[in-house]
Amino acid sequence: MWNSQRESPSPSGRRWPEGPDEGSLSRRERAHAPTWWLSLTLAFLCVSTLSAALLQNSPQVPAPSANEETAFLCPMHPDYTLDVSGKCPRCGMALVRAAAYDVRDYRLDFQTIPAVVTAGRKATLRFKVSHPGFNAVIQKFEVVHDRQYHLFVISQDMEYFQHIHPEQRPDGTWTIDLTLPKAGYYKVLSDFLPAGGSTQFIARPLVTAGYAGDLAADSAHLTPDTVFKKSVEDITAEISFDPPAFVAGLYGHLTFHLTDTGTGRPVTDLQTYLGAFGHTLIMSEDMADYVHSHPIDISASDENGPKQFMLPADVDPEKLRGGPEVTFEGLMPKPGRYRAWTQFRRNGKLYTFATTFNVAASE
């Protein structure tokens, strides 16, 4: 800071005068001396004003917040984090660097082409993802189970289910074509992980043309299954639960024992689907809570025994074969009725099993 009451050393070591001494100057000198002094003062004031203006108008780098802190987390179990890379001990998935403590939803712009979707006619679904802190379109996404963007479309009565994968366009948006089977209300669920961000599972509504029903009256009214042996073409599944009755807020496991419908022999030729031997989405009856789960990728001889990954990282998943048992893990957040859509791939074909069950309240 400039201080007019203090001498400041010059670069050469000499000192600048504090100001003209009237007693030592002649009348002519006194008339001209203030000119250089005033010029120097004005120049300094101009430089100071310009510096302040530049500082005020320059973009300021915000201080890092808790939302921006990164760690390595499991895409399937975001509550599991590490400071270094590795694999999740619950499911075996590779950990990815992300904003593990950022609980904000990213901005998701959802549009359809045409604007009003008609059942039985092809429509294009378009998605644009933006950062929650600033208006910038996200261009980079982590690959989670072989895809960067998972999309689920479910009818209000929970009878229609689709698990599909939009493709990214050069402008950063994601699009996919879809033909809905009937007029009505649908829930469109986007599941993705922005690079360096946090896991996202965002729902958007879609109402088709020609729907004249009542949203409350047409909502799902699920009936829990009483028989847990089901066949879908040439695969038969027996489903068991651990614990036998699921409890809200606690992890539970669904195990599928798969046999060939025609021969009754165990299925041992399952192909990987999205990098695993199966996939399941679990939804509450009110369509408010969801669990997206892939099979547990770890086996152990006992609780304290050595763990072995069933999908080695250095092996081409397409060359692996699995079965006959596949186990999924889920945590249902509240009591009520839930439906799970579980998918397997065999001989290049996709099979979907729907399972409905109760979740009890914690005591």
C-alpha positions in Angstrom: 0.0 0.0 0.0 1.2 3.5 -0.8 1.8 5.6 2.3 2.5 9.3 1.6 3.9 9.7 5.1 6.7 7.1 4.7 9.8 7.0 2.6 10.1 4.1 0.3 13.5 2.9 -1.0 14.0 3.1 -4.7 15.3 0.1 -6.8 18.8 1.7 -6.8 18.8 2.2 -3.0 18.1 5.9 -3.1 15.1 7.3 -1.4 12.3 9.2 -3.0 11.7 12.6 -1.5 8.6 12.9 0.7 7.6 16.0 -1.2 8.9 19.4 -2.2 10.2 21.7 0.6 8.7 25.1 0.0 11.4 26.8 2.1 14.2 25.6 -0.2 12.6 26.5 -3.5 12.4 29.7 -5.4 9.1 31.3 -6.5 9.6 29.8 -10.0 10.5 26.3 -8.6 7.5 26.4 -6.2 5.3 27.2 -9.2 6.5 24.1 -11.1 7.3 21.6 -8.3 3.7 20.5 -7.6 3.3 19.5 -11.2 5.5 16.4 -11.1 4.3 15.5 -7.6 0.6 15.7 -8.6 1.3 13.7 -11.8 3.0 10.9 -9.8 0.1 10.8 -7.3 -2.6 10.7 -10.1 -0.7 7.9 -11.9 -0.6 5.8 -8.8 -4.3 6.3 -8.1 -5.1 5.2 -11.7 -3.1 2.1 -11.4 -4.7 1.2 -8.0 -8.2 1.8 -9.4 -7.5 -0.4 -12.5 -6.1 -3.2 -10.3 -9.1 -3.2 -8.1 -11.5 -3.3 -11.1 -9.6 -6.2 -12.6 -9.6 -8.1 -9.4 -13.4 -7.5 -8.9 -14.2 -8.7 -12.5 -11.8 -11.7 -12.6 -13.5 -15.1 -12.1 -12.9 -16.3 -8.6 -12.1 -20.0 -7.9 -14.5 -21.3 -5.3 -13.1 -23.0 -2.3 -13.6 -26.8 -2.4 -16.7 -28.0 -0.7 -17.7 -31.3 0.8 -19.7 -32.0 -2.4 -16.5 -31.9 -4.4 -14.5 -34.3 -2.3 -13.7 -37.5 -4.2 -13.1 -41.1 -3.1 -13.2 -44.5 -4.6 -16.7 -46.0 -4.3 -18.7 -49.0 -5.4 -21.4 -48.1 -8.0 -23.7 -50.8 -6.5 -23.0 -49.9 -2.9 -22.2 -46.1 -2.8 -21.9 -46.2 1.0 -18.7 -48.3 0.6 -15.7 -45.9 -0.1 -11.9 -46.1 0.0 -9.1 -43.7 -0.5 -7.5 -46.0 -3.0 -8.7 -48.1 -5.9 -9.8 -51.7 -5.3 -12.9 -54.0 -5.4 -16.1 -53.9 -3.4 -16.1 -56.7 -0.7 -19.9 -57.0 -1.0 -20.3 -57.5 -4.7 -16.8 -57.6 -6.3 -17.3 -54.6 -8.5 -14.3 -52.4 -9.3 -14.4 -49.1 -7.3 -14.5 -45.9 -9.3 -13.3 -42.4 -8.4 -16.4 -40.2 -7.7 -17.8 -37.4 -5.5 -18.8 -40.0 -2.9 -20.3 -37.4 -0.5 -22.3 -35.4 -2.9 -26.0 -36.2 -2.4 -27.3 -33.8 -5.0 -29.3 -34.9 -8.0 -27.9 -33.8 -11.3 -30.1 -31.8 -13.6 -31.9 -34.1 -16.0 -33.8 -32.6 -19.0 -36.2 -35.2 -20.4 -38.0 -34.7 -23.8 -39.8 -36.9 -26.2 -40.1 -36.7 -30.0 -42.9 -36.2 -30.8 -43.8 -34.1 -27.7 -46.9 -36.2 -27.2 -46.2 -40.0 -27.3 -48.9 -42.3 -28.8 -49.0 -45.9 -27.7 -48.1 -48.3 -30.5 -46.0 -45.7 -32.3 -42.3 -45.3 -32.1 -41.1 -42.3 -30.1 -37.6 -41.0 -29.4 -36.6 -40.4 -25.7 -34.0 -37.7 -25.3 -32.0 -36.9 -22.1 -29.6 -34.1 -21.2 -27.6 -34.3 -18.0 -26.2 -31.1 -16.4 -24.1 -30.5 -13.3 -26.1 -29.4 -10.2 -23.7 -26.6 -9.4 -23.4 -24.9 -12.7 -25.2 -25.0 -16.1 -22.8 -27.3 -18.0 -23.8 -30.4 -20.0 -22.0 -33.5 -18.7 -20.0 -35.2 -21.5 -18.2 -38.0 -19.6 -19.7 -40.9 -17.7 -18.3 -43.9 -16.0 -18.9 -47.3 -17.5 -21.0 -49.3 -14.9 -21.8 -52.9 -15.9 -20.8 -52.5 -19.5 -22.9 -49.3 -20.0 -22.7 -45.6 -19.3 -26.5 -45.1 -19.2 -29.1 -47.5 -17.9 -32.8 -46.7 -18.5 -35.8 -48.4 -17.0 -39.4 -47.8 -18.3 -42.2 -49.2 -16.1 -45.9 -48.8 -16.5 -48.0 -47.5 -13.6 -49.6 -50.9 -13.0 -46.1 -52.4 -13.0 -47.0 -55.0 -15.6 -44.7 -53.5 -18.3 -40.9 -53.4 -17.8 -38.1 -52.4 -20.1 -34.4 -52.2 -19.3 -32.7 -50.4 -22.2 -29.6 -48.3 -22.9 -29.6 -44.9 -24.7 -26.7 -43.9 -26.9 -24.8 -40.7 -26.5 -24.8 -38.1 -29.3 -22.0 -35.6 -30.1 -23.7 -32.8 -28.2 -23.7 -34.8 -25.0 -27.4 -35.8 -25.0 -28.6 -39.4 -24.9 -31.4 -40.8 -27.1 -33.2 -44.1 -27.7 -36.3 -45.1 -29.7 -39.1 -46.9 -27.9 -42.7 -48.1 -28.7 -45.0 -48.2 -25.6 -47.6 -51.0 -25.7 -50.6 -49.1 -24.3 -51.9 -45.7 -23.3 -51.2 -44.7 -19.7 -48.7 -43.4 -17.2 -45.1 -44.6 -17.2 -42.1 -44.0 -15.0 -38.8 -43.4 -16.7 -35.8 -44.1 -14.5 -32.3 -43.0 -15.5 -29.3 -44.7 -13.8 -25.8 -43.3 -14.5 -22.5 -42.1 -12.9 -21.0 -38.9 -14.2 -17.2 -39.0 -14.3 -16.0 -37.5 -11.0 -19.6 -37.1 -9.8 -21.9 -39.2 -7.7 -24.2 -42.1 -8.6 -27.6 -40.9 -10.0 -31.0 -42.7 -10.1 -33.5 -40.1 -11.3 -37.2 -40.6 -12.2 -39.3 -38.7 -14.7 -43.0 -39.2 -15.6 -44.3 -40.0 -19.1 -48.0 -39.8 -19.9 -49.2 -41.0 -23.4 -51.9 -39.5 -25.6 -55.3 -41.0 -25.1 -54.9 -41.7 -21.4 -58.1 -40.8 -19.7 -57.7 -42.9 -16.5 -57.2 -41.8 -12.9 -53.7 -41.9 -11.6 -54.7 -43.0 -8.1 -57.2 -45.7 -9.3 -54.8 -47.0 -11.9 -51.8 -47.4 -9.6 -50.3 -50.8 -8.9 -52.0 -53.1 -6.5 -49.5 -55.9 -6.1 -50.3 -59.4 -4.8 -47.3 -61.2 -3.2 -46.4 -64.5 -4.8 -47.3 -67.6 -3.0 -45.4 -69.9 -5.4 -41.7 -69.2 -5.9 -41.1 -71.5 -8.8 -41.5 -70.0 -12.2 -40.7 -70.8 -15.8 -39.9 -68.5 -18.7 -39.6 -70.6 -21.8 -36.6 -73.0 -21.3 -35.5 -71.7 -17.9 -37.2 -72.6 -14.6 -36.3 -70.6 -11.5 -36.8 -71.5 -7.9 -36.5 -68.4 -5.7 -35.4 -68.4 -2.1 -35.1 -65.5 0.4 -32.4 -64.9 3.1 -33.7 -64.0 5.6 -37.0 -65.9 4.8 -38.9 -62.6 5.5 -37.3 -59.4 4.4 -37.2 -56.5 6.9 -37.1 -52.9 6.0 -33.7 -51.2 6.5 -31.8 -54.5 6.5 -29.9 -56.2 3.6 -31.7 -59.3 2.1 -30.7 -61.8 -0.5 -32.7 -63.3 -3.4 -31.2 -66.5 -4.7 -32.3 -68.0 -8.1 -31.7 -71.7 -8.6 -32.0 -72.2 -12.4 -32.8 -75.5 -14.2 -33.6 -76.3 -17.8 -37.4 -76.5 -18.2 -37.3 -79.4 -20.6 -34.6 -81.6 -18.9 -34.7 -80.5 -15.3 -30.9 -80.3 -15.3 -29.1 -77.4 -13.6 -28.4 -74.5 -15.9 -24.6 -74.1 -16.1 -24.4 -72.2 -19.4 -25.6 -68.7 -18.3 -23.9 -66.0 -20.3 -22.9 -62.7 -18.7 -25.4 -59.8 -19.1 -24.0 -56.3 -18.6 -20.8 -57.8 -17.2 -22.5 -60.1 -14.7 -24.5 -63.4 -14.6 -27.8 -61.5 -14.1 -29.5 -58.2 -13.3 -32.4 -57.2 -11.1 -34.4 -54.0 -10.4 -36.6 -54.0 -7.3 -39.4 -51.4 -7.0 -41.9 -50.5 -4.2 -45.6 -50.7 -4.9 -46.0 -46.9 -4.8 -43.1 -46.6 -7.4 -41.2 -44.3 -5.0 -38.3 -46.5 -4.0 -36.0 -48.6 -6.2 -33.1 -51.0 -5.8 -30.8 -51.7 -8.7 -28.7 -54.8 -8.1 -26.4 -57.2 -9.8 -25.3 -60.6 -8.6 -22.9 -60.9 -5.7 -19.6 -61.6 -7.5 -17.9 -63.2 -4.5 -18.0 -66.7 -3.1 -16.5 -68.0 0.1 -16.4 -71.4 1.7 -17.6 -69.9 5.0 -18.1 -66.6 6.6 -14.4 -66.2 7.5 -13.0 -68.1 4.6 -11.1 -66.8 1.6 -13.1 -64.9 -0.9 -13.0 -65.6 -4.6 -14.2 -63.4 -7.4 -16.5 -65.3 -9.8 -15.8 -62.9 -12.6 -12.0 -62.5 -12.9 -10.9 -59.1 -14.2 -8.5 -60.6 -16.7 -11.0 -62.9 -18.5 -13.3 -62.0 -21.4 -16.8 -62.0 -19.8 -18.3 -63.4 -23.0 -16.2 -66.6 -22.6 -17.5 -67.2 -19.0 -20.5 -69.4 -18.2 -22.4 -69.4 -14.9 -25.2 -70.9 -12.9 -27.1 -72.7 -11.6 -27.4 -70.4 -8.6 -27.3 -66.6 -8.8 -27.7 -64.4 -5.7 -28.7 -60.8 -5.6 -28.5 -58.4 -2.6 -30.9 -55.5 -1.8 -31.9 -53.2 0.9 -35.5 -52.2 0.9 -35.9 -48.8 2.7 -39.5 -49.2 4.0 -42.1 -51.9 4.6 -44.6 -52.8 2.0 -44.9 -54.8 -1.2 -42.2 -54.9 -3.8 -41.7 -56.3 -7.3 -38.4 -57.5 -8.7 -37.6 -57.9 -12.4 -34.7 -60.3 -12.7 -32.9 -60.9 -16.0 -30.6 -63.6 -17.3 -29.0 -64.4 -20.6 -28.7 -67.8 -22.1 -27.9 -68.8 -25.7 -27.9 -65.1 -26.7 -31.5 -64.6 -25.4 -32.7 -62.5 -22.5 -35.1 -63.9 -19.9 -37.1 -61.7 -17.4 -38.6 -63.1 -14.2 -41.0 -61.0 -12.2 -41.2 -61.7 -8.4 -43.5 -60.0 -5.9 -42.9 -60.1 -2.2 -43.6 -58.4 1.2 -41.1 -56.5 3.3 -41.9 -56.3 7.0 -41.4 -53.4 9.3 -38.4 -53.5 11.6 -39.2 -54.2 15.2 
